[in-house]
Amino acid sequence: MELEVRHLRALCAIGDTGSLHAAARLLGMTQPSLTAQLRRIENALGAPLFVRDRTGSRPTPLGLTMLHRARPIMAEMSALVIDTQAEAVRTAGPHLRIGGTANRVIADWLRRLRLRLPTTDTYLRVDVSASTLLGMVAAGQLDVAFVHEVEGFPLRVPDGVRRRVLVEREPQFIAMSPDHQAAAESEVKLADLADDQWMVDPSVDGEWEGLREVLSDAGINPRILHGDYLTAASLVAIGEVVTPCQPTSRPRPDMAVRPLAGDPLTVRLFLAFRTENGPAPALIDTVYHELEAAYREAAWLAVAYRQRLLREDSPILRYDGQNRGRP
């Protein structure tokens, strides 16, 4: 077996994150696949590169040597890719490379940008990991990224990346079956869900840690199912789980969406971009204002969220004459 660039990338990801799970998420592959790849590399070299235990993965002396040599190679490869992409951009005309964690507003945001910037080619990268997207912004692989940060578990924003906050504290609602007893209430208490099975996606930065802390503070210890939120929606519909959801989520015939009393789960929404060699300030303003308008529209259409924001006279629903959200 000959070592290839993908093998070096895998080793560096494991070394940088200290975890096969986190490295697999960073690489966009499953943990079993990464584990099998590492095993093949170690078998080819004839010695282990990492010591795996319940706390993570630590490099062996041979592993440290490999990382010492692999990291400069990967840095050069990354620089080559960035330089090539930059040259392609200069010759291909106006473009906008957008990253985002999954959010209800992205589709309308892209539609608005297409109308505002009709000659600009737009590229979209959606990832469960906000940290990955912020790293891509810092590396020049994305122009902007719209991400969320779980309260109490701040993201590490790379040097040279600036944040422009859209919503400082967005409450997370709860999705449940319409037949759930708590669905009859306009607001749900965590204690009302103590006997339910919850579902959370642990690959989303801070999501599982934030939920675990909230449940612990509430003094409840429900059953937890780990999985993606697309699957969660199907399980909610048949009454198998309850799950946190965005307040802009619209109720469906097979799903009830309710606020959580006291807002125990919140996130910060922000747009990230480079401070140097990034998009022009005027373009950032356009991108941000269209994002703001898309969020306002989504908030208006989500009845429970709209009613709450109107009661609080929230600035989210205010119309300033420049954005295209609802007044």
Solvent accessible surface area in square Angstrom, and as a share of the most:
residue,aa,sasa,rsa
1,M,119,0.53
2,E,148,0.66
3,L,66,0.33
4,E,86,0.38
5,V,55,0.32
6,R,117,0.43
7,H,4,0.02
8,L,23,0.12
9,R,107,0.39
10,A,3,0.02
11,L,2,0.01
12,C,12,0.07
13,A,5,0.04
14,I,1,0.00
15,G,21,0.20
16,D,95,0.49
17,T,53,0.31
18,G,27,0.26
19,S,29,0.19
20,L,19,0.09
21,H,81,0.36
22,A,21,0.16
23,A,0,0.00
24,A,3,0.02
25,R,64,0.23
26,L,78,0.39
27,L,48,0.24
28,G,70,0.67
29,M,59,0.26
30,T,83,0.48
31,Q,74,0.33
32,P,100,0.63
33,S,52,0.33
34,L,0,0.00
35,T,28,0.17
36,A,33,0.25
37,Q,15,0.07
38,L,2,0.01
39,R,122,0.44
40,R,122,0.45
41,I,1,0.00
42,E,17,0.08
43,N,109,0.56
44,A,52,0.40
45,L,72,0.36
46,G,66,0.64
47,A,36,0.28
48,P,81,0.51
49,L,0,0.00
50,F,6,0.02
51,V,65,0.37
52,R,98,0.36
53,D,65,0.34
54,R,235,0.86
55,T,105,0.61
56,G,16,0.16
57,S,7,0.05
58,R,130,0.48
59,P,44,0.28
60,T,17,0.10
61,P,112,0.71
62,L,68,0.34
63,G,1,0.01
64,L,102,0.51
65,T,67,0.39
66,M,31,0.14
67,L,4,0.02
68,H,142,0.63
69,R,171,0.62
70,A,2,0.02
71,R,99,0.36
72,P,75,0.47
73,I,84,0.43
74,M,29,0.13
75,A,62,0.48
76,E,125,0.56
77,M,66,0.29
78,S,47,0.30
79,A,46,0.36
80,L,109,0.54
81,V,61,0.35
82,I,45,0.23
83,D,90,0.47
84,T,81,0.47
85,Q,67,0.30
86,A,38,0.29
87,E,86,0.39
88,A,54,0.42
89,V,45,0.26
90,R,165,0.60
91,T,104,0.61
92,A,76,0.59
93,G,34,0.33
94,P,82,0.52
95,H,44,0.20
96,L,1,0.00
97,R,34,0.12
98,I,0,0.00
99,G,0,0.00
100,G,0,0.00
101,T,6,0.03
102,A,69,0.54
103,N,25,0.13
104,R,147,0.54
105,V,1,0.00
106,I,15,0.08
107,A,77,0.60
108,D,31,0.16
109,W,0,0.00
110,L,44,0.22
111,R,108,0.39
112,R,15,0.05
113,L,2,0.01
114,R,147,0.54
115,L,104,0.52
116,R,97,0.36
117,L,40,0.20
118,P,106,0.66
119,T,111,0.64
120,T,28,0.17
121,D,101,0.53
122,T,64,0.37
123,Y,110,0.42
124,L,66,0.33
125,R,77,0.28
126,V,74,0.43
127,D,23,0.12
128,V,66,0.38
129,S,3,0.02
130,A,2,0.01
131,S,55,0.35
132,T,17,0.10
133,L,0,0.00
134,L,1,0.00
135,G,32,0.31
136,M,28,0.13
137,V,0,0.00
138,A,41,0.31
139,A,34,0.26
140,G,14,0.13
141,Q,51,0.23
142,L,0,0.00
143,D,10,0.05
144,V,0,0.00
145,A,0,0.00
146,F,2,0.01
147,V,2,0.01
148,H,28,0.13
149,E,4,0.02
150,V,11,0.06
151,E,90,0.40
152,G,58,0.56
153,F,60,0.25
154,P,107,0.67
155,L,22,0.11
156,R,183,0.67
157,V,41,0.23
158,P,16,0.10
159,D,143,0.74
160,G,45,0.43
161,V,15,0.09
162,R,134,0.49
163,R,92,0.34
164,R,64,0.23
165,V,53,0.31
166,L,25,0.12
167,V,10,0.06
168,E,102,0.46
169,R,123,0.45
170,E,2,0.01
171,P,10,0.07
172,Q,23,0.10
173,F,1,0.00
174,I,0,0.00
175,A,2,0.01
176,M,0,0.00
177,S,11,0.07
178,P,57,0.36
179,D,133,0.69
180,H,39,0.17
181,Q,165,0.73
182,A,6,0.05
183,A,8,0.06
184,A,94,0.73
185,E,91,0.41
186,S,97,0.63
187,E,87,0.39
188,V,0,0.00
189,K,127,0.54
190,L,20,0.10
191,A,73,0.56
192,D,72,0.37
193,L,0,0.00
194,A,34,0.26
195,D,131,0.68
196,D,30,0.16
197,Q,35,0.16
198,W,0,0.00
199,M,5,0.02
200,V,0,0.00
201,D,10,0.05
202,P,37,0.23
203,S,23,0.15
204,V,13,0.07
205,D,20,0.10
206,G,14,0.13
207,E,32,0.15
208,W,50,0.17
209,E,64,0.29
210,G,4,0.04
211,L,2,0.01
212,R,122,0.44
213,E,89,0.40
214,V,19,0.11
215,L,8,0.04
216,S,77,0.50
217,D,119,0.62
218,A,47,0.36
219,G,66,0.64
220,I,25,0.13
221,N,146,0.75
222,P,12,0.08
223,R,151,0.55
224,I,53,0.27
225,L,65,0.32
226,H,92,0.41
227,G,22,0.21
228,D,66,0.34
229,Y,69,0.26
230,L,151,0.75
231,T,60,0.35
232,A,1,0.00
233,A,22,0.17
234,S,70,0.45
235,L,39,0.19
236,V,0,0.00
237,A,29,0.22
238,I,123,0.63
239,G,47,0.45
240,E,93,0.42
241,V,4,0.02
242,V,2,0.01
243,T,8,0.04
244,P,15,0.10
245,C,20,0.12
246,Q,40,0.18
247,P,1,0.01
248,T,4,0.02
249,S,5,0.03
250,R,137,0.50
251,P,71,0.45
252,R,108,0.39
253,P,138,0.87
254,D,55,0.28
255,M,16,0.07
256,A,6,0.05
257,V,3,0.02
258,R,59,0.21
259,P,14,0.09
260,L,1,0.01
261,A,35,0.27
262,G,73,0.70
263,D,19,0.10
264,P,42,0.26
265,L,14,0.07
266,T,4,0.02
267,V,9,0.05
268,R,67,0.24
269,L,2,0.01
270,F,0,0.00
271,L,0,0.00
272,A,0,0.00
273,F,13,0.06
274,R,35,0.13
275,T,79,0.46
276,E,133,0.59
277,N,143,0.73
278,G,30,0.29
279,P,25,0.16
280,A,60,0.47
281,P,110,0.69
282,A,73,0.56
283,L,47,0.24
284,I,8,0.04
285,D,60,0.31
286,T,20,0.12
287,V,0,0.00
288,Y,20,0.08
289,H,55,0.24
290,E,3,0.01
291,L,0,0.00
292,E,44,0.20
293,A,0,0.00
294,A,1,0.01
295,Y,4,0.01
296,R,10,0.03
297,E,33,0.15
298,A,12,0.10
299,A,0,0.00
300,W,61,0.21
301,L,60,0.30
302,A,2,0.02
303,V,69,0.40
304,A,29,0.23
305,Y,1,0.00
306,R,59,0.21
307,Q,90,0.40
308,R,38,0.14
309,L,8,0.04
310,L,98,0.49
311,R,180,0.66
312,E,100,0.45
313,D,92,0.48
314,S,15,0.10
315,P,90,0.57
316,I,34,0.17
317,L,11,0.06
318,R,126,0.46
319,Y,109,0.41
320,D,89,0.46
321,G,52,0.50
322,Q,133,0.59
323,N,4,0.02
324,R,132,0.48
325,G,6,0.06
326,R,97,0.35
327,P,113,0.71
